[in-house]
Amino acid sequence: MRHIISLLMENEAGALSRVAGLFSARGYNIESLTVAVTEDPTLSRMTIVTTGSDDVIEQIIKQLNKLIDVVKVLDLNDGKHIERELMLVKVKATGVYKDEMKRMCDIFRGRIIDVADNSYTIELTGSCSKLDAFIEALDRSAILETVRTGASGIGRGDRILKV
Amino acid sequence: MDSSAHAATDSQAKSMTGADIVINCLNEEKVKFVFGYPGGAVLHIYDALYKQNGFKHILVRHEQAAVHAADAYSRATGDVGVALVTSGPGATNAVTGIATAYMDSIPLVVISGQAPVPAIGMDAFQEVDMVGVTRPCVKHNFLVKHVKDIAPTIKKAFFIAKTGRPGPVVVDIPKDITAHVADFIYPKTVEMRSYSPILKGHSGQIRKAVKLLLNAKRPMIYTGGGVVLGNGSAELIKLAKALNFPVTNTLMGLGGYPATDRQFVGMLGMHGTYEANMAMQHCDVLLAVGARFDDRVIANTKHFASQKRTIIHIDVDPSSISKRVKVDVPIVGDVQSVLSDMLDILAQEESQTTDTADWWTQINEWRGIQSLDYAYSDTVIKPQYVVQKLWEVTKGEAYVTSDVGQHQMWAAQYYKFDKPRRWINSGGLGTMGVGLPYAMGCQFADKNAQVACITGEGSIQMNIQELSTCAQYSLPIKVILLNNRYLGMVRQWQEFFYENRYSESYMDSLPDFVKLAESYGHVGMRITNPADVEGALKEAFDKKDKFVFMDFVTDQSENVFPMVENGKGLSEMVLSPLSTSRLKGEQ
């Protein structure tokens, strides 16, 4: 099953490689991994999207907690949560595509953030599945380039991950 | 940052170089021995070391041996072992030692030199990314980038190495900062928001465990290296005695429970005794203490799970629980603390034991198979016989180190360890070549002790250069070489699983070990006749101040039994011919 794991870790050199190394050394899947500093500059927050059986997820959480630099780990799937991912898509904007791309962008509530002679760059935010759906909806030959950030996640309401 | 080590408020802090700070930190930690080898990047540290007389530096002949010796020193004493190596090849040579300690959870601090800070990343001479290289085989590691960080980092390194589930910590120190100057203040305490091991077990869980134990019909206690490392042996003995339950130890756990005790059923696992493996498979309540259900211990997990039993698991590392085998009552905590809480709760119970008479009858029937019996010969030396005689001659009191292979299994099976921290071997990583440096570490730990290194002619050659170190420090180690001219365990597998195709497992062109030992000023002995084994051992151990290298020429075709073949279930053992006929006789 797909899980979103959030964690806080010391913002120190090499901390990211400890997490990435753990996943590769133990053969765990990583669908995406995002990391950036928090409002407290000594802490980084990471969101990892992974898949595995309940036993594997339990081991992943335990192994992450075992890393000396990791301060807190939370499996967002244990409760209600929100996930968002940002995608930038460069698409053809010539001939029929010019209107078609504008319309698709509006349907998915994206924004065109760059217009060039032959292309648009569309910014789209949402759950991973929404971004997947947008890609599916587009004519493949119209896609010039895509870049995705990977998911960031946060618990709903009172579910707060903080030191 | 609140994860820093708190500095003592000492207004009289002395200003000194980074190198002097390193030395002072080690002396603050009351380190007695540092095992190391000098080189360019640690020259400032070696210069500072020259001028101090707090700890003694032991010069090895290869960095791998430095780490192994520090590792054995820790296994024998319980203190943190310390090694010091230079950058680049010095650091990479240390990696096998570090990985060996990591797999067996041994607390070490390994200080490695590094290229100067401005040269890092420039492919400098003897530069290697030590933090990157060791990341998968350390509990934690540090690259120190400023002289003022040296003391707090070393303080943290010792704290992390010895607390919780212990393990090796690497501190990589660039050369330039060991020349820089800073005030030396050694922090008194460490507080880390990201690291606080759980030591006290959950009382509700412990209560539940005691209830289960008291209701068991076929109970079993299975303990591992955690009991030895966590100093829980005394509590374990009390608990087992109070309950009258059978006890088995893993390879790493030997000595955690006295091997000569009636309740001890021997080591379990791939080469465990028939009774230990059968009892493990058929018990109804299993108490696992400081053990991790390793593949060499419980074999095929599906087969193990096919027999229903309730499992209680005590371990300081939560990730060891329900990793290979699902457990019913997990208890995270320090083994000693949890076991003594268990004893307290047990004392409050109305009845403090349960009827295990039928279970013991069954176990004793299994014992009757005598799975460690072997055919003695008066023409060729049987390796098992040498270990048995070694046990007699040393009265079971020696520190015994081993390398890896058949001799290791025979040492574990036939030397009856009654005390913890006497059996020193590489269980997890299975590192050939540890035996001799391990013996060095033990001899430094206890200079008057009898130290025996049981080894094979393959393993001993992997760190044979340490014969020189043993000469330099006059270490009266006794090497017990079980020389069968084969990589015995490889040969055994080739016999069983590869139709006797002995691919590259014959050890050709062996040195004359007697002459080799003598060339270092040691005593060499060659023993070829079974009748001479006991006398030779007595003669060797009578030479109390001499290093004696004993080359026992042994049976080439002897195999280790019992054996659980790869992929098979724990109770599906191949027994020795003698035991097999006894088993058939019973049926």
HADDOCK unambig.tbl for C-alpha pairs under 7 A between the chains (distance, minus, plus):
assign (segid A and resid 42 and name CA) (segid B and resid 1 and name CA) 6.82 0.50 0.50
assign (segid A and resid 59 and name CA) (segid B and resid 319 and name CA) 6.34 0.50 0.50
assign (segid A and resid 59 and name CA) (segid B and resid 323 and name CA) 6.82 0.50 0.50
assign (segid A and resid 62 and name CA) (segid B and resid 318 and name CA) 6.60 0.50 0.50
assign (segid A and resid 62 and name CA) (segid B and resid 319 and name CA) 5.14 0.50 0.50
assign (segid A and resid 63 and name CA) (segid B and resid 319 and name CA) 6.10 0.50 0.50
assign (segid A and resid 68 and name CA) (segid B and resid 140 and name CA) 6.61 0.50 0.50
assign (segid A and resid 68 and name CA) (segid B and resid 194 and name CA) 6.19 0.50 0.50
assign (segid A and resid 68 and name CA) (segid B and resid 195 and name CA) 5.81 0.50 0.50
assign (segid A and resid 69 and name CA) (segid B and resid 194 and name CA) 5.85 0.50 0.50
assign (segid A and resid 70 and name CA) (segid B and resid 194 and name CA) 5.59 0.50 0.50
assign (segid A and resid 71 and name CA) (segid B and resid 193 and name CA) 6.44 0.50 0.50
assign (segid A and resid 71 and name CA) (segid B and resid 194 and name CA) 4.02 0.50 0.50
